[in-house]
Amino acid sequence: MLVILILGFALGVRLVETNSLPSALNWDEVSHGYNAYSILKTGQDEWGVPFPIIFRAYGDYKLPVYIYLTTVSEAILGLNELSVRLPSILAGTASVLFTYLLVSKLIGNKKIALLAALLMAVEPWSFFVSRIAVEANLALFFIIAGTYFLIDWSFKKNWEILLSILFFGLSVWTYNSARIFTPIFLFTLLLIYSREIVSWMGKKRLLFIVTTLLALLLFVPMFYQLINPTGQARYNWVQILDEGAISKIITQRNELKLPGILPRLLSNKFTYFTRVFISNYFAHFSPEFLFLKGGSHYQFNVQNFGLLYLVNLPFFVIGIVVVTRGFRQKRNQVILAWLLIGPLASSLTREAPHTLRALMILPIPMILSAVGLFALTAVIKKEFWQKLLLVFYAVVLAACVENYAGRSLKYAQEYSWAWQYGYREMVSSVKDKYSSYDKIIITKKYGEPHEFFLFFWPWEPAKYREDSNLTRFQQSDWYWVDKFDKFYFVNDWQIPKKGEEFVLESKGQVDCRDIRCLIVTGPENFPSGWRKLESIKFLDGQEAFGIFEN
């Protein structure tokens, strides 16, 4: 009964105010949504590729599972914010359930399982990413479910192994961090349960063959894709050894002023990468990241608020001590392996520790906190003090949740700009005025405006792809759209202070002389002589867009 209440609560708090917390869909979310819409309508993505196994999108090459699941929600609910975020909402809720099932099976303590599930429902880290359309949250669900079915199989030695491999396999086609985490973690699990596997292989040969074929089907194409440029495209954007890193290596080498080859031996790509990777890895376990400030990226957590509630810090530490001391037990080996492998993918990138890329660590902090709390209560001899501790914990946890809710609402107001708030309102306004103008010029100030027009209009995918005015080009490993239909997209800094001529990045030009033009600009940036029709503001009152006519 309690687990049903927790699940109902988890789903409810993820569904409420879906459109306003966070305050808007960002450019990745509308890209998910429109590519899913294009698949649903035409069987092709926005680039005209039939049912791709990797989506080009902006040139960041998104993995396919989240987008294909979004086609289902869009088929039911239409093209809107809820349909785009619903797969993540449901995955986040299902992660709460499978955390309960996993802990029940792994540890065998219902109280610890219930608390771990509750923490998965309400901790800032798991809660926030369950309200936005991010592949990482869906991949996390697959990993938790895959682990549960593997653990369940180790008890029953039956068909659950097939489900385990299926879920693990789906994770690597959902989010890039899982392509590092899942193979390493799955291999570690297979080592931990090697005796059971050897016994099972002899008794269930047909099932073993089917399981192996399924694993090959899901993992071999993933590894093949990883060695191709499209599979590496996203990592090239976030890798440690970028051009800036190379410059630092050369500078450090010159500053050493040592004879012979010593500067090159002490300062090179390997030493630099190793140093940064180690620093990144341990930063994921810092109290500042986990309990005090969270990640620095504006879009993946409430700023200057811990990813885990501070009340759980002592219990988290106690939990680590408990499972480390009981390392000989397989359940503790699983928990520690998960905790230690979790940050690896994030540590390979810049901006680490990163809230989203490190999501593979979950739900281990919640499990450790639950283990730590009940380990402490077990040490207390008198039942009265045990109950008092649990009541005190419940009260403080509730206060933390209430405080986080208030901070979340404030975050939605203060950081609406980070979520590209205003595009829906701007597109709606332009749509109302569409027929009155010959050309419509839109600023690129907030990133990829064409995708927001495609999504919020919504624009028919086939019509978009076949548009004779469509101009797309590749530059700096990114795909840019300069125009389609009567829309022209320009950099905000290229908007002239005077005149009616606008330069496009693709070397084209928009001439608004002697015709009616509408221009959407950034704040206080428009040619003189144009008449202002409307101002669209962020939630903090600052202007996001100005709409003018000549």
C-alpha positions, 0 to 999 in steps of 0.5 A: 500500500505504501509503495502505491502511495509513493508512486502516486505521489511521484507521478503527481508531482512530476505531472503538475505544472508540466508546462511551467516548471521548468518554464518552457521547452528548450531547444533540445526538447523541441528538437525531440518533439519535432523529429518525433512529429516528423516521424509520426507524420511522414516516417522520416526525420526533419532531414528526410531520413527514414526511421533513422537509428541516430538523428542528425538534428542540429548536428549533435546526433541524438540517440533514437529511443526517446524520440521514438517513444515521443511519437507514441505520446504525440500520437495520443496527446498531439504536439505539445509540451506534455507529450514531449516530456511525458516519456521522461515523466513516466520513466522517472516514476517507473524508476521509483518503482524499480528502485523499490523492487531492486532494493527489496530483492537485493537487500531484502528489507522493505523499510529500506526499499520504501525509503529509497523509493521515496527519496527517488521520488523527492530528491532534487536530482531525480525529481528535476530531470523527471520533469524535462525531456532528457534522454538520460532520465529514460536511460537511467530507468532502463539501467535500474530495470535491467539491474533488477531483472538481472538480480531477480534472475540470479534468484530464479535463473529463468527468463528474467535475464532476457529482460535484463539484457533488453533494458540494458541494451535500450539504455545504450541507444538512449543516452551517450553516457550509458554507452560508457556506463552500461557495458562496464557495469553489466560486465561487472555484474556478470563477474559478481554473479559468475557462479550463477551464470556458469550453472545457468549456462549448463542448464538453460542452453537454448535461453543462453543462446537467445540471450547472447544473440539479443546482446549481440544485436543490441550492443555490436551495432552500438560499438560500430556506431561509436567508431564512426564520426556520427557516433562521436559527434556529441563527444567531440563537443564536450571532450577534455582534449579540445583546442583550449586544452591543447593550448594549455598543454603547450603553455605548461610545457613552455613554462617548465623550462626543463632540459631535453625531452622532460617538458614533453614527458611531463606535459602532454595529452596523456598527462593532461587528460589523466590529471583532469579526468581524476580531478573530474571523477572525485569532484562527483563525490564532493559535498559541494556538488552532491549536497550544497550547490549541484551542477553549474549548468543552468538547465539541469538543476535548481542553481545553488541547491544540492542535488541531494537533501543535506539531511541525508549527508550523514546517512549517506556516509554511514551507508557507504561505511556499512556496504564497504564493511560488508563488501564480501556480500554480493549485494554490497559489491553491486552497490559499490560497483554502481557508485564507482562506475557511475561518474566515469562517463561524466569524468571524460568531459568538460564541465564535470561534475555534470548533473545530467552526464553523472545521472547514471550514479542514481539511485545509489545515493538514495539507497545508501542514505536509506541503508545508513538511516536504518543502520543507525536506528539498529544501533540505538537500543531503545525503541523510543529513541529509534522512533524519535529519530525516524520522526525527526528525520521525516519532519526535516525531510518534509521541510527540505522538500517544501524548501526545494519546492519554493526554490524551484518556483523562484528558479522558474522565474529567475532562469526562464531565459535559460529555458528560452522562454518566450518562443511559444508566445513569439511564434503565436504572435508572428503566426497571427501576423503572418499573412500581413507581411512579405518577409519575416526576419527572426533573431538567432539570439537565443538559439535555433529559432527555426526549430521553435517555429516548426514545433509551435506552429506546427509546420508540416514536416513534408512541406518544410523539407520540400520548401524551395526557400529552405537554406541549411548549411554546416559550419563548425560541426553544426547545422544552421538554418538561415531561411524557409518559407518567408522566414529569415533567421539572422544573428542579433549582432548583424541587425543594422542600426539603420536600413532595411537590408539584412545579411544571412550567415549563408551569404544571402541577403534579405532586402525589405525595401518597398515590401512589408517586413516584420522583424523579431529582435533581441531586447533594444536591438532594432533598426531606427525607423521601425515601429514597435508592435509588441514586447515579449518578456521573460518571467523576471520582467526583462524583455526577451523579444521585440516585434517591429514592422517597417 
